Amino acid sequence: MKERRTYVKAIRMGWGEGSVYFSTEPGTTPDEYVDEICMTQEHTVMGWIYVFKGVKDGRTVFSMYNATNVTLYYKTVEVEE
């Protein structure tokens, strides 16, 4: 049975020249490539926020929280269960 799964394939914070971009897609430059982009929730005084972390070679290379200037790019794939 095949199941559809959606994951974050890339993330951009900011706009234009000053933006920061990371991606899990092949062909991405070494400075922008990460093995995985994880999304977790953390509780703060203001409530729950989403935190995005990029992992490369088992190390966290970036961590950013959800904000109005964060753009997520998703990819849906079918996997065999």
BALOBA-1460 file (C-alpha; in Angstrom, 3 decimals):
// residues 81
<rec num="1" residu="m" x="0.000" y="0.000" z="0.000"/>
<rec num="2" residu="k" x="1.342" y="3.436" z="-0.915"/>
<rec num="3" residu="e" x="1.082" y="6.354" z="1.435"/>
<rec num="4" residu="r" x="1.537" y="10.040" z="0.598"/>
<rec num="5" residu="r" x="3.889" y="12.016" z="2.834"/>
<rec num="6" residu="t" x="4.616" y="15.714" z="2.727"/>
<rec num="7" residu="y" x="7.813" y="17.235" z="4.042"/>
<rec num="8" residu="v" x="9.633" y="20.573" z="3.994"/>
<rec num="9" residu="k" x="12.094" y="20.446" z="1.093"/>
<rec num="10" residu="a" x="13.402" y="24.023" z="1.409"/>
<rec num="11" residu="i" x="13.158" y="27.091" z="3.606"/>
<rec num="12" residu="r" x="13.890" y="30.777" z="2.994"/>
<rec num="13" residu="m" x="14.062" y="33.506" z="5.615"/>
<rec num="14" residu="g" x="13.912" y="37.083" z="4.398"/>
<rec num="15" residu="w" x="13.548" y="38.483" z="0.904"/>
<rec num="16" residu="g" x="15.903" y="39.405" z="-1.892"/>
<rec num="17" residu="e" x="19.683" y="39.596" z="-1.543"/>
<rec num="18" residu="g" x="19.630" y="39.471" z="2.232"/>
<rec num="19" residu="s" x="17.638" y="36.241" z="2.442"/>
<rec num="20" residu="v" x="18.924" y="32.921" z="3.789"/>
<rec num="21" residu="y" x="18.029" y="29.709" z="1.914"/>
<rec num="22" residu="f" x="18.474" y="26.006" z="2.714"/>
<rec num="23" residu="s" x="17.282" y="23.006" z="0.692"/>
<rec num="24" residu="t" x="17.267" y="19.188" z="0.743"/>
<rec num="25" residu="e" x="17.157" y="19.005" z="-3.057"/>
<rec num="26" residu="p" x="20.091" y="17.577" z="-5.054"/>
<rec num="27" residu="g" x="22.002" y="20.213" z="-6.996"/>
<rec num="28" residu="t" x="21.812" y="22.777" z="-4.204"/>
<rec num="29" residu="t" x="25.101" y="24.546" z="-3.501"/>
<rec num="30" residu="p" x="27.130" y="23.049" z="-0.613"/>
<rec num="31" residu="d" x="26.507" y="26.130" z="1.547"/>
<rec num="32" residu="e" x="22.736" y="25.792" z="1.107"/>
<rec num="33" residu="y" x="22.350" y="21.993" z="1.166"/>
<rec num="34" residu="v" x="21.077" y="20.153" z="4.271"/>
<rec num="35" residu="d" x="20.207" y="16.464" z="4.667"/>
<rec num="36" residu="e" x="16.926" y="17.166" z="6.443"/>
<rec num="37" residu="i" x="14.725" y="20.060" z="7.591"/>
<rec num="38" residu="c" x="12.916" y="19.220" z="10.840"/>
<rec num="39" residu="m" x="9.947" y="21.056" z="12.307"/>
<rec num="40" residu="t" x="9.231" y="20.956" z="16.041"/>
<rec num="41" residu="q" x="7.040" y="22.900" z="18.447"/>
<rec num="42" residu="e" x="8.410" y="24.697" z="21.477"/>
<rec num="43" residu="h" x="6.462" y="26.346" z="24.273"/>
<rec num="44" residu="t" x="7.370" y="29.919" z="25.183"/>
<rec num="45" residu="v" x="5.858" y="32.537" z="27.445"/>
<rec num="46" residu="m" x="3.891" y="33.788" z="24.427"/>
<rec num="47" residu="g" x="2.583" y="30.295" z="23.552"/>
<rec num="48" residu="w" x="3.601" y="27.591" z="21.089"/>
<rec num="49" residu="i" x="5.968" y="28.365" z="18.199"/>
<rec num="50" residu="y" x="7.318" y="26.243" z="15.342"/>
<rec num="51" residu="v" x="11.075" y="25.839" z="15.163"/>
<rec num="52" residu="f" x="12.771" y="24.691" z="11.943"/>
<rec num="53" residu="k" x="16.177" y="23.014" z="12.130"/>
<rec num="54" residu="g" x="18.471" y="22.004" z="9.309"/>
<rec num="55" residu="v" x="20.616" y="18.907" z="9.824"/>
<rec num="56" residu="k" x="23.731" y="18.050" z="7.802"/>
<rec num="57" residu="d" x="26.055" y="15.143" z="8.602"/>
<rec num="58" residu="g" x="24.283" y="14.709" z="11.951"/>
<rec num="59" residu="r" x="24.860" y="18.334" z="13.041"/>
<rec num="60" residu="t" x="22.332" y="21.158" z="13.326"/>
<rec num="61" residu="v" x="23.457" y="23.838" z="10.854"/>
<rec num="62" residu="f" x="20.582" y="26.263" z="11.364"/>
<rec num="63" residu="s" x="17.644" y="26.841" z="13.648"/>
<rec num="64" residu="m" x="14.937" y="29.435" z="13.054"/>
<rec num="65" residu="y" x="11.455" y="29.999" z="14.404"/>
<rec num="66" residu="n" x="8.330" y="30.678" z="12.394"/>
<rec num="67" residu="a" x="7.938" y="34.318" z="11.509"/>
<rec num="68" residu="t" x="6.218" y="36.421" z="8.888"/>
<rec num="69" residu="n" x="9.331" y="36.436" z="6.700"/>
<rec num="70" residu="v" x="9.798" y="32.626" z="6.493"/>
<rec num="71" residu="t" x="8.776" y="30.809" z="3.301"/>
<rec num="72" residu="l" x="8.457" y="27.019" z="3.282"/>
<rec num="73" residu="y" x="8.628" y="24.875" z="0.152"/>
<rec num="74" residu="y" x="6.952" y="21.466" z="0.458"/>
<rec num="75" residu="k" x="7.294" y="18.204" z="-1.452"/>
<rec num="76" residu="t" x="4.826" y="15.305" z="-1.433"/>
<rec num="77" residu="v" x="6.039" y="11.792" z="-2.213"/>
<rec num="78" residu="e" x="4.459" y="8.355" z="-2.266"/>
<rec num="79" residu="v" x="6.155" y="5.694" z="-0.143"/>
<rec num="80" residu="e" x="5.519" y="1.968" z="0.050"/>
<rec num="81" residu="e" x="4.291" y="0.888" z="3.480"/>
